[in-house]
Amino acid sequence: MAHETPQNPPLAAALILLATVFIAGTTLLAKSLGTDVLGPPLHALQISQGRFVFAFIGISVAVVVLRQKIHKPHWGLHIGRSTFGWGGVTLMFASVAFIPLADATAISFLNPVIGMMLAIPFLGEKVGPWRWLAAAIALAGAMILLRPTPESFQPAALLALGAALAMGAELIFIKKLAGGEPPVQILWVNNLIGMVIASCAALAVWQMPTAAQWGALAALGALMACAQACFVNAMARADASFVAPFAYGTLVFAAIYDAVIFGVVPDWITILGAGIILSGAGLLAWRESVNGKRPTVTERLPRPETER
């Protein structure tokens, strides 16, 4: 008989908030590794490799401890999911080396909007006027954060936009995998494939990290593994529409980390653009909860890489 985890919304909210602390921490570490804070800057491809390698080690330990059997994974869906997930993570890590963490994080919150759009042709989902309105609001916020004027345009913001596109595509594969395999198995296979892809991609740019960079890479993978564990346990204890708003804590913590460590204080454009994006994403989650529909890809957490 299948075991059902008791519903506990307060605990789920706490777990998601804890996950956002960890996720924002990964972007902080990626920025430190991609700049000269800990030594010669590492390429985003190598940072991504470190994230997958050390996360895979951590999740493998959990698989052994929990005695989780890996049984007939759907390799095709996993490869698709992991490829887009790796792409999203790598582009995100590349962007934070050049633009404020708050900007990159806010732009990455477009991923549920992208997922909603892709769900129409690939999953046959129907999108009503409320959801299109939410998408338009979020996209307007992204345009503000891109600062599309000759004087203030941030080319690196396009990297964060690319990350959102990749993560949105990944949501389609996550939706297809949902409920078909145990969560721990999904995470283990995802990180295994991601590690292989990332290691191959990093060969051309790999350089010997400093001792501090090795520590940061290990911490990056460990934080992501912890965030994934918090996310999986939270989703088992409450509906996605309930926990979704708490995922926006990532933006708050990213801004705090950037201000404390790098002295980067969000300007009014960042606050305005981020607020508009969060309004659109929040409207998307609210509309789904009001409709009382079964979960769709747009109800999944608008996080940069919780399941990546």
C-alpha positions in Angstrom: 0.0 0.0 0.0 1.4 3.4 -0.9 2.4 5.7 1.9 0.9 9.1 2.0 2.7 11.9 3.8 0.4 13.8 6.2 -0.5 17.3 5.0 1.2 20.0 7.1 1.0 23.4 5.4 3.0 25.4 8.0 5.9 22.9 7.8 5.7 23.0 4.0 6.0 26.8 4.1 8.9 26.7 6.4 10.7 24.1 4.2 10.2 26.2 1.1 11.5 29.3 2.9 14.6 27.3 3.9 15.0 26.1 0.4 15.0 29.8 -0.8 17.8 30.5 1.6 19.8 27.7 0.1 19.0 28.6 -3.5 19.9 32.3 -3.1 23.1 31.0 -1.5 23.9 29.1 -4.7 23.7 32.2 -6.7 25.9 34.0 -4.2 28.5 31.3 -4.5 28.3 31.2 -8.3 28.9 35.0 -8.4 31.9 34.6 -6.0 33.3 31.8 -8.3 32.6 33.7 -11.5 34.4 36.8 -10.3 37.8 37.2 -8.6 36.6 37.0 -5.0 38.0 33.6 -4.4 40.7 33.4 -7.0 40.9 33.6 -10.8 37.3 33.6 -12.1 36.0 30.2 -13.1 34.0 29.8 -16.3 30.2 29.3 -15.8 30.5 25.8 -17.4 33.0 24.7 -14.7 30.8 26.2 -11.9 27.8 24.3 -13.3 29.9 21.1 -13.3 30.8 21.6 -9.7 27.2 22.1 -8.8 26.1 18.9 -10.4 29.1 16.8 -9.2 28.8 17.7 -5.6 25.0 17.6 -5.6 25.2 14.1 -7.1 27.5 13.0 -4.3 25.1 14.3 -1.7 22.0 12.8 -3.2 23.8 9.5 -3.7 24.5 9.4 0.0 20.8 9.9 0.6 19.9 7.1 -1.8 22.2 4.7 0.1 20.9 5.8 3.5 17.3 5.6 2.4 17.9 2.4 0.5 16.2 3.8 -2.5 16.1 1.5 -5.5 16.6 3.0 -8.9 13.9 1.2 -11.0 13.4 1.7 -14.7 13.8 5.4 -15.1 12.3 7.0 -18.2 15.7 7.9 -19.7 14.3 9.9 -22.6 12.4 12.3 -20.4 15.2 12.5 -17.9 17.7 13.4 -20.6 15.5 16.1 -21.9 14.8 17.5 -18.5 18.4 17.4 -17.4 19.7 19.0 -20.6 17.4 22.0 -20.2 18.0 22.1 -16.5 21.8 22.2 -17.0 21.4 24.9 -19.6 19.3 27.0 -17.3 21.7 26.6 -14.4 24.7 27.4 -16.5 23.1 30.6 -18.0 22.0 31.7 -14.6 25.5 31.2 -13.1 26.9 33.2 -16.1 24.5 36.1 -15.6 25.2 36.6 -11.9 28.8 37.4 -12.6 27.8 40.5 -14.4 24.4 41.8 -13.1 22.9 42.1 -9.6 21.7 38.8 -8.0 18.2 40.4 -7.6 18.0 41.2 -11.3 19.0 37.7 -12.4 16.8 36.0 -9.9 13.7 38.2 -10.8 14.2 37.5 -14.5 14.5 33.8 -13.8 11.0 33.9 -12.2 9.7 34.1 -15.8 10.1 30.3 -16.0 6.5 29.4 -15.0 5.3 31.8 -17.7 7.5 30.2 -20.3 6.3 26.8 -19.0 2.7 27.9 -19.4 3.2 28.9 -23.0 5.0 25.7 -23.9 2.3 23.6 -22.2 -0.1 24.7 -24.9 1.5 22.9 -27.8 3.3 20.2 -25.9 0.8 19.2 -23.2 -2.4 20.4 -24.7 -3.3 22.7 -21.8 -5.8 25.5 -22.3 -4.9 29.0 -21.2 -7.6 31.4 -20.3 -7.5 35.3 -20.3 -6.4 35.5 -16.6 -3.3 33.4 -17.2 -2.5 35.4 -20.4 -2.8 38.6 -18.4 -0.5 37.2 -15.7 2.0 36.3 -18.5 1.8 39.8 -20.0 2.4 41.4 -16.6 5.5 39.2 -15.9 6.9 39.9 -19.3 6.5 43.6 -18.8 8.5 43.4 -15.6 11.2 41.5 -17.5 11.5 44.2 -20.1 12.0 46.8 -17.4 14.8 44.7 -15.8 16.5 44.4 -19.2 16.8 48.2 -19.2 16.3 48.4 -23.0 17.9 51.8 -23.5 21.3 52.5 -25.1 22.6 54.0 -21.8 21.4 51.3 -19.4 20.9 48.1 -21.4 22.5 45.1 -19.6 23.5 42.5 -22.2 24.2 40.0 -19.4 20.5 40.2 -18.5 19.8 38.2 -21.7 21.7 35.3 -20.1 19.2 35.3 -17.2 16.4 35.5 -19.8 17.9 32.5 -21.5 18.0 30.7 -18.2 14.3 31.4 -17.7 13.5 30.0 -21.2 15.5 26.8 -20.5 13.9 26.4 -17.1 10.5 26.9 -18.6 11.2 24.1 -21.1 12.4 21.9 -18.3 9.0 22.3 -16.6 7.4 20.4 -19.5 9.6 17.4 -18.8 9.1 17.7 -15.0 5.3 17.6 -15.6 5.6 14.5 -17.7 7.8 12.8 -15.0 5.5 13.9 -12.1 4.0 10.9 -10.3 5.7 8.4 -12.5 8.8 7.8 -10.4 9.9 8.3 -6.7 11.1 11.9 -6.1 14.5 10.7 -4.8 15.0 8.6 -7.9 14.1 11.6 -10.1 16.6 13.8 -8.3 19.4 11.2 -8.4 19.0 10.4 -12.2 18.7 14.2 -12.9 21.9 15.0 -11.2 23.7 12.0 -12.7 22.8 13.0 -16.2 23.5 16.7 -15.4 26.9 15.7 -14.1 27.8 13.9 -17.3 26.6 16.7 -19.5 28.3 19.4 -17.4 31.6 17.5 -17.2 31.7 17.1 -21.0 30.9 20.8 -21.5 33.5 21.9 -19.0 36.5 20.1 -20.5 37.5 22.9 -22.8 37.4 25.6 -20.1 38.4 23.6 -17.0 41.1 25.1 -14.8 42.5 24.1 -11.4 40.4 25.8 -8.7 42.0 27.4 -5.6 41.4 25.8 -2.2 38.7 28.4 -1.5 37.1 27.7 -4.9 37.0 24.0 -4.2 35.2 24.7 -0.9 32.7 27.0 -2.6 32.0 24.4 -5.4 31.4 21.7 -2.7 29.2 24.1 -0.8 27.3 25.0 -4.0 26.5 21.4 -4.6 25.6 20.7 -1.0 23.3 23.7 -0.8 21.5 22.6 -4.0 21.0 19.1 -2.6 19.6 20.5 0.6 17.3 22.8 -1.3 16.0 19.9 -3.4 15.4 17.9 -0.3 13.4 20.7 1.3 11.5 21.2 -1.9 10.5 17.6 -2.3 9.4 17.3 1.3 7.4 20.6 1.2 5.6 19.5 -2.0 4.5 16.3 -0.2 2.9 18.3 2.6 0.9 21.0 0.9 -0.5 22.0 -2.5 1.7 23.8 -4.9 -0.6 26.7 -5.1 -0.2 27.2 -1.3 3.6 27.0 -1.2 4.3 29.0 -4.4 4.2 32.5 -2.9 6.9 31.4 -0.3 9.3 30.6 -3.1 9.6 34.3 -3.8 11.8 34.5 -0.7 14.7 33.6 -3.1 14.6 37.1 -4.5 14.6 38.7 -1.0 17.6 36.6 0.2 19.5 37.1 -3.1 19.2 40.9 -2.7 20.3 40.7 1.0 23.3 38.5 0.1 24.3 40.9 -2.7 24.0 43.9 -0.5 25.9 42.4 2.4 28.7 40.7 0.5 29.1 42.8 -2.6 27.6 46.1 -1.5 25.1 46.0 -4.4 21.9 47.7 -3.3 18.8 47.2 -5.6 17.9 50.4 -7.4 14.4 51.6 -8.2 14.4 49.8 -11.6 15.2 46.5 -10.0 12.5 47.0 -7.4 9.9 48.0 -10.0 10.7 45.3 -12.4 11.0 42.6 -9.8 7.7 43.7 -8.2 5.9 43.5 -11.6 7.3 40.0 -12.4 6.3 38.8 -8.9 2.8 40.3 -9.4 2.4 38.4 -12.6 3.7 35.1 -11.2 1.6 35.5 -8.1 -1.5 36.1 -10.2 -0.8 33.0 -12.1 -0.6 30.9 -8.9 -3.6 32.6 -7.4 -5.8 32.0 -10.5 -5.0 28.3 -10.4 -5.9 27.9 -6.8 -9.2 29.8 -7.3 -10.0 27.5 -10.2 -9.3 24.5 -8.1 -7.8 22.7 -11.1 -5.4 19.8 -10.9 -1.8 21.0 -10.9 -0.3 22.2 -14.2 3.2 23.2 -15.0 2.4 26.8 -14.2 1.6 25.9 -10.6 5.1 24.7 -10.0 7.4 26.9 -7.9 8.8 29.9 -9.7 12.3 29.1 -8.5 15.6 29.5 -10.6 16.6 25.9 -10.0 15.0 24.2 -7.1 14.7 20.9 -8.9 17.8 21.3 -11.0 
